[in-house]
Structures are given as C-alpha cells and as structure tokens.
Amino acid sequence: MAFTYFFRDLQTLHLIRDHVIPDVRSRRYIKIWDAGCAMGPEPYSLAIVLRESMGSTFRNVKIYATDIDESGHFGEIITGGEYPYDQLKRIPKGIFERYFRENGKPDHFVIAEELRRCVEYQRHDLLSLEPIRENLALIVCKNVLLHFRKSERVNVLRMFHRALERGGYLALEQTQKLPWKVTELFEPVVANAQLFRKVEDR
Ligand SMILES: C[S@@+](CC[C@H](N)C(=O)[O-])C[C@H]1O[C@@H](n2cnc3c(N)ncnc32)[C@H](O)[C@@H]1O
C-alpha cells in the first residue's frame, strides 16, 4: 500500500488556503488535480481545509484525484470514504467531529458526503503524459515525482504546465526542487516553499 496519511503536509495545505483560494474563490468552477493521491487522505485533507475556509462556495470545487494504483482498490476506498480510526487519530478533534461519522462498522468512520461528492477518483498513469483535464486552477503532486527518473520528472512537469490554466498553481512536496529545465515554466509563490505559479510560454 502507498504511504500516505491525513494532514500529512499542513504547511502546504495552509499555503493553498492563503495564496490560491483568495485568487479563485469567486469562480463558478474550481478544478483541482491531485496527482498520485494514494488511498485518499491527501485529497480529503485538501477538501477539508478548503471547506473550512470557503464556506458555501466550496460547492464550486472539484478535486480530480488520480493514481496509477497497483492494488486496484483506491477507487472503492476513495469513493466509499471509509477509514479505520487508526488512520484518523491525527485529525484535530473539532475537524474530526465535523466531517466524520460512525457507519456501523467497529472502529471505522466515513467522511461527510459533501466531501465525498467533491473528490472524484480516476485511475491514471502520470507517465502517459496525458493530462486528465485542461484549465486546472491547481495541481497537487506530492511524494510521487521522486520515484521517477529525472527526464520523466521534467516531462511530467511540462505536462502539468500544459494542463494548468493561465496563472494556475502547482504544489509539490517540500523536498522536491524544480529541475532547472522547467524553472522558466513556474515561478515561486512564496520563498522557501514548493508552491509555484504557471508562467506563460514566451
Ligand atoms: C508515497 S505515495 C504519496 C501519496 C500522497 N501524494 C502523499 O503525499 O501522501 C506515492 C503515490 O504515487 C503513486 N504513483 C507512482 N507512480 C505513479 C504513476 N506513474 N502515475 C500515477 N501515480 C503514481 C503510487 O501509486 C502512490 O500512491
């Protein structure tokens, strides 16, 4: 099983809340791609943070969560939104109480329907270099590119650049630096963080 957990990278979630959301919150459609989402804790953590900060405009958000998923089970896990309590222990108490409820299975909780509706799963291989959508407002891709060869990383990042809308955002894990071949395609949003903004091709 892929390694992941809820609220794994709170710093990036807060950067998205503080820098991306103010820019896009008035939109009718806000399309986000979580590439390499594993079993769902990452897209659901993002959905929770967005719901908390956006209120009713959260209904305009769609998170397309994708993974190559060698187990073949991520789709049913994410669509069902049911997780053992063991995986939910880190979630702050107030948030846990607002967004999770018991569903009859001992020690398991299901995430709120509003969040399940927001996250749409699809199996997808990033190395196909085919974007799942165009004109995305934000792409989140964390702890995935490190598994690829350098040339593959460059090609995937170029594909992300194509898939983003003008001025769209890209979030990588803290330790993932942009290869120099794509540094002209993205500009940092804040210093010392891996949140970038698309720069148009010159
Ligand atoms: C370490 S997990 C990271 C999960 C999540 N992004 C996080 O940071 O918590 C890496 C994920 O990348 C996925 N992955 C690996 N190669 C991939 C590929 N070529 N296309 C899409 N996903 C891939 C794996 O299946 C796994 O779920």
The ligand as an SDF file (V2000), in Angstrom:
LIG
                    3D

 27 29  0  0  0  0  0  0  0  0999 V2000
    4.1790    7.8730   -1.4200 C   0  0  0  0  0  0  0  0  0  0  0  0
    2.6110    7.8750   -2.2040 S   0  0  0  0  0  0  0  0  0  0  0  0
    2.1700    9.5940   -1.9980 C   0  0  0  0  0  0  0  0  0  0  0  0
    0.6980    9.7780   -1.7450 C   0  0  0  0  0  0  0  0  0  0  0  0
    0.2920   11.2200   -1.4760 C   0  0  0  0  0  0  0  0  0  0  0  0
    0.5130   12.0640   -2.6290 N   0  0  0  0  0  0  0  0  0  0  0  0
    1.0090   11.7670   -0.2730 C   0  0  0  0  0  0  0  0  0  0  0  0
    1.9390   12.5580   -0.4480 O   0  0  0  0  0  0  0  0  0  0  0  0
    0.6530   11.4050    0.8510 O   0  0  0  0  0  0  0  0  0  0  0  0
    3.0490    7.7990   -3.9350 C   0  0  0  0  0  0  0  0  0  0  0  0
    1.8650    7.5120   -4.8480 C   0  0  0  0  0  0  0  0  0  0  0  0
    2.2620    7.7180   -6.2040 O   0  0  0  0  0  0  0  0  0  0  0  0
    1.6020    6.7510   -6.9850 C   0  0  0  0  0  0  0  0  0  0  0  0
    2.3050    6.5990   -8.2620 N   0  0  0  0  0  0  0  0  0  0  0  0
    3.5030    6.0220   -8.5070 C   0  0  0  0  0  0  0  0  0  0  0  0
    3.7850    6.0500   -9.8200 N   0  0  0  0  0  0  0  0  0  0  0  0
    2.7480    6.6710  -10.4410 C   0  0  0  0  0  0  0  0  0  0  0  0
    2.4480    6.9940  -11.7900 C   0  0  0  0  0  0  0  0  0  0  0  0
    3.2850    6.6700  -12.7960 N   0  0  0  0  0  0  0  0  0  0  0  0
    1.2830    7.6230  -12.0680 N   0  0  0  0  0  0  0  0  0  0  0  0
    0.4150    7.9470  -11.0640 C   0  0  0  0  0  0  0  0  0  0  0  0
    0.6560    7.6580   -9.7510 N   0  0  0  0  0  0  0  0  0  0  0  0
    1.7950    7.0200   -9.4460 C   0  0  0  0  0  0  0  0  0  0  0  0
    1.6650    5.4890   -6.1260 C   0  0  0  0  0  0  0  0  0  0  0  0
    0.7110    4.5200   -6.5330 O   0  0  0  0  0  0  0  0  0  0  0  0
    1.3830    6.0750   -4.7370 C   0  0  0  0  0  0  0  0  0  0  0  0
    0.0170    6.0470   -4.4310 O   0  0  0  0  0  0  0  0  0  0  0  0
  1  2  1  0
  2  3  1  0
  2 10  1  0
  3  4  1  0
  4  5  1  0
  5  6  1  0
  5  7  1  0
  7  8  2  0
  7  9  1  0
 10 11  1  0
 11 12  1  0
 11 26  1  0
 12 13  1  0
 13 14  1  0
 13 24  1  0
 14 15  1  0
 14 23  1  0
 15 16  2  0
 16 17  1  0
 17 18  1  0
 17 23  2  0
 18 19  1  0
 18 20  2  0
 20 21  1  0
 21 22  2  0
 22 23  1  0
 24 25  1  0
 24 26  1  0
 26 27  1  0
M  CHG  2   2   1   9  -1
M  END
$$$$
